[in-house]
Amino acid sequence: VQLVESGGGLVQPGGSLKLSCAASGFAFSRYGMRWYRQAPGKGRELVATISSIPELTYYADSVKGRFTISRDNAKNTVDLQMANLKPEDTAIYYCNVFYTGQSYWGQGAQVTVSS
């Protein structure tokens, strides 16, 4: 299993950014996918999830209405579209899948929201 995040960077407050996670090594379309984040000095926080079929979504209260999770089963990717970003969204964002009893993580993508 391999998860590779991309799309992080520096953005001003109120700006937008899209993260992508490319997955391989498992039957992607059959598994729910998750995005987590970890801010400096804090624990890892669940941000959003998307199930397989049907594609049900869940969002943490802190990002509801601002972030959108989506998946493309043809490309084996899961995206996190982030809008109206706030300084408190600054964190390393991780893609995650729970597969055959194990939790797999990507290397993370740094998102910094600052003026």
C-alpha positions in Angstrom: 0.0 0.0 0.0 1.3 3.4 -0.9 -0.3 6.8 -0.3 1.4 9.9 -1.7 0.0 13.4 -0.9 0.6 16.5 -3.0 -0.6 20.1 -3.2 0.5 21.6 0.1 2.0 25.0 0.4 1.7 28.5 1.8 -1.6 30.4 1.4 -3.0 33.6 2.9 -6.0 33.6 5.2 -9.2 33.3 3.2 -7.4 31.5 0.4 -7.9 28.1 -1.1 -5.8 25.0 -1.6 -6.3 21.5 -2.9 -4.6 18.4 -1.6 -4.5 15.2 -3.6 -3.6 11.7 -2.5 -2.6 9.1 -5.0 -3.2 5.5 -3.8 -1.8 2.2 -5.0 -1.4 -1.3 -3.8 -5.0 -2.1 -2.9 -8.5 -2.1 -4.5 -9.0 1.6 -4.0 -12.7 1.7 -5.0 -13.6 -0.7 -2.2 -12.2 1.3 0.7 -13.1 4.4 2.6 -10.5 7.1 2.7 -9.6 9.7 5.3 -7.7 12.9 5.7 -6.1 13.7 9.0 -4.0 16.7 10.1 -1.5 17.4 12.8 -0.7 20.9 13.9 2.5 21.8 15.7 2.4 20.5 19.3 -1.0 18.8 18.9 -2.3 15.3 18.2 -3.5 14.0 14.9 -7.0 15.1 14.1 -9.5 13.5 11.7 -10.5 16.1 9.2 -12.7 14.3 6.6 -13.7 10.9 5.4 -15.3 9.4 2.3 -16.7 5.9 2.1 -16.6 3.7 -0.9 -20.1 3.0 -2.3 -22.1 5.0 -1.7 -19.7 7.9 -1.3 -20.8 9.2 2.0 -18.8 12.0 3.6 -18.0 13.2 7.1 -16.3 16.4 8.2 -14.9 17.6 11.5 -16.9 20.6 12.8 -13.8 22.8 12.5 -13.8 22.4 8.7 -17.5 21.8 7.9 -18.7 24.1 5.1 -15.1 25.0 4.1 -13.5 21.7 3.1 -14.7 19.2 0.5 -13.5 15.6 0.2 -13.9 13.7 -3.1 -12.6 10.6 -4.8 -11.9 9.5 -8.3 -12.0 5.7 -8.4 -10.7 5.6 -12.0 -7.6 7.5 -11.0 -7.2 6.1 -7.5 -7.1 9.5 -6.0 -8.8 11.3 -3.1 -8.8 15.0 -2.9 -9.3 17.6 -0.2 -10.5 20.9 -1.5 -9.9 23.6 1.2 -11.5 27.0 1.1 -11.6 30.1 3.4 -8.5 28.8 5.1 -7.6 30.1 8.5 -4.3 30.2 10.4 -5.6 27.4 12.6 -5.7 25.2 9.6 -1.9 25.2 9.5 -0.8 21.6 9.8 0.7 18.6 8.1 -2.2 16.8 6.3 -2.1 13.0 5.9 -4.0 10.7 3.7 -5.1 7.4 5.4 -6.7 4.1 4.6 -7.5 1.2 7.0 -6.7 -2.0 5.0 -6.5 -5.6 6.1 -6.4 -4.6 9.7 -3.7 -2.0 9.4 -3.7 1.7 9.1 -1.6 3.1 6.3 -0.4 6.7 6.0 1.1 8.9 3.4 4.2 11.1 4.1 2.1 14.2 4.7 1.7 17.5 3.0 2.5 20.8 4.8 -0.2 23.4 4.7 0.7 26.8 6.1 -1.9 29.6 6.4 -0.3 32.9 7.0 -0.2 36.5 5.9 
